[in-house]
Amino acid sequence: MAIQQVIKYNSKNRYFTGFLQALIDESEINASVSQSENEILLLLDESDAKALERFSALSAKYLPHSIFLGDIKTLQTVQKIQKSAAISPTYNISLCPKCLELLCDPASESYLDDTIKCTHYANAAEKDFYDTTNFSPHYREGDCVLIVDTKNIGSLFVMTEDEMRALFSIEKPTLKVTIKDETLKEVTGKKFINIKSAYNVRSTLVALNAKESGVPYMFFEDVHDFKVIVVQKNITIIKDTKELSQKLEPLSETPDLNRFLNIAKEAGFTKNSIGASLSLEHGISYMITNEVGSKKVITIEDFVLGEVLADMKRSTTKHKMLLNFEKKYPQIIEELRLHPEYSMFEALSVILELNNRSFEAVSDKALEFRGNGGLKIDTNFTETGFDYVSFIGSLMSFKLANTDDHYLAYSAFEALGDMSVTTLNQLKTRFKCENFVMMGSMFENSILYSRILSKFALSHPYFSKSFALDD
């Protein structure tokens, strides 16, 4: 008899299979491991109790977690085991538990060795991933926090168990979390911040040195970004510069349409599907693929602040509100007029009087609101496209009524989610389609992500488990 484990694995990367193969070899158990599309099959001979015990003990100690891991089914089988010899390419992942043990143990020959390479996932370690990141105890705007001591994470940040597992996975993604420590809030001037645990040899040695020196955290510019968000058990890759997410097949020459087609294929939508892309890079668009072909059916025109202000001034309904807004907030209107090139979120940053002009600034402000249900922000369409005048005008009107800025920011993201749900339902009726793909970097905001999940739940919107949602 043998133990069979069917492991759901939402990636074609082979390093997790490699870790299992290395543990099989070290424990000298009669076993095999193989990987197919989104699945790893592990067979263990249970006739040798000591070998099985060695494998179990080594797995508990050295097998890392992966963000791509899914459900595991365990059963008994009479299959004959043909011992495997799986090999893996080398990936830009962090040091495994065994490497960390060798690097941190003063009795080890590899103690503090900055040339150590992980060879514990049946790989040849033939690649070098150079890192020239500078770490500092002093914060600069936009910096990410390097976790120095895992024991302190509960006192520094508010995190769920799923976020913890993702943070310390072998992929070492970047996550945005709530700051709990008052000193860290004061140092950064933030309530939410991107964090990362030690992700390679250099960052591990920096963390060790800081820990020994009593420095609770370090800061750095996160150039090699692997950004992930965790929402309602969903672990979703937003952006990836480490090439750990699934590579896109060339299915279309249009970048966002190509990503949509790849994710639809991953989801198993073989006949037809509708996609929503809410992207800072490519804008907001909705697309369809069916037996006829694939195309964008709705593309929301670019936001042009200068034109929005001019149209607002000409509008019989918005002109008076704009005059009243200028009387109360002359500095806001002045900056908006001086910067007609501002994007929508940069303009919202000005209206909300935030310190920075960016999507991230508006997103962070929105996260400060802890209630349920936002204001009714206009997200209408006119004959010429999305009505930016009404959208910006309604936000200004609520600000005139002394609405809290964090509530306004929250409402803006909720409104964008509701607009997408309404649009998708209309496309569902028009194209008689039941399959939906969601993508785009705006889903880095958990309010928008959660709104889609809750308001569109019956349609089961699909967020990729292996592809990044944006460039």
HELIX and SHEET records of a PDB file:
HELIX    1   1 TYR A   15  SER A   27  1                                  13    
HELIX    2   2 ALA A   49  TYR A   62  1                                  14    
HELIX    3   3 PRO A   97  CYS A  104  1                                   8    
HELIX    4   4 THR A  150  ASN A  152  5                                   3    
HELIX    5   5 ILE A  153  LEU A  156  1                                   4    
HELIX    6   6 GLU A  161  LEU A  167  1                                   7    
HELIX    7   7 GLU A  182  THR A  188  1                                   7    
HELIX    8   8 VAL A  201  GLU A  212  1                                  12    
HELIX    9   9 PRO A  255  ALA A  267  1                                  13    
HELIX   10  10 LEU A  305  ARG A  314  1                                  10    
HELIX   11  11 HIS A  319  LYS A  328  1                                  10    
HELIX   12  12 PRO A  330  LEU A  338  1                                   9    
HELIX   13  13 MET A  344  ILE A  351  1                                   8    
HELIX   14  14 PHE A  359  LEU A  367  1                                   9    
HELIX   15  15 TYR A  388  LEU A  400  1                                  13    
HELIX   16  16 ASP A  405  PHE A  431  1                                  27    
HELIX   17  17 SER A  441  GLU A  444  5                                   4    
HELIX   18  18 SER A  446  LYS A  455  1                                  10    
HELIX   19  19 ALA A  457  SER A  459  5                                   3    
SHEET    1   A 4 ALA A  31  SER A  36  0                                        
SHEET    2   A 4 GLU A  39  ASP A  45 -1                                        
SHEET    3   A 4 ALA A   2  TYR A   9 -1                                        
SHEET    4   A 4 LEU A  69  THR A  77 -1                                        
SHEET    1   B 5 PHE A 157  VAL A 158  0                                        
SHEET    2   B 5 LEU A 175  ILE A 179 -1                                        
SHEET    3   B 5 PHE A 192  LYS A 196 -1                                        
SHEET    4   B 5 CYS A 144  ILE A 147  1                                        
SHEET    5   B 5 TYR A 217  PHE A 220 -1                                        
SHEET    1   C 2 PHE A 226  VAL A 231  0                                        
SHEET    2   C 2 ASN A 234  ASP A 240 -1                                        
SHEET    1   D 5 SER A 294  THR A 299  0                                        
SHEET    2   D 5 GLY A 283  THR A 289 -1                                        
SHEET    3   D 5 SER A 273  SER A 279 -1                                        
SHEET    4   D 5 PHE A 436  MET A 439  1                                        
SHEET    5   D 5 TYR A 462  PHE A 463  1                                        
SHEET    1   E 2 PHE A 381  THR A 382  0                                        
SHEET    2   E 2 GLY A 385  PHE A 386 -1                                        
END                                                                             
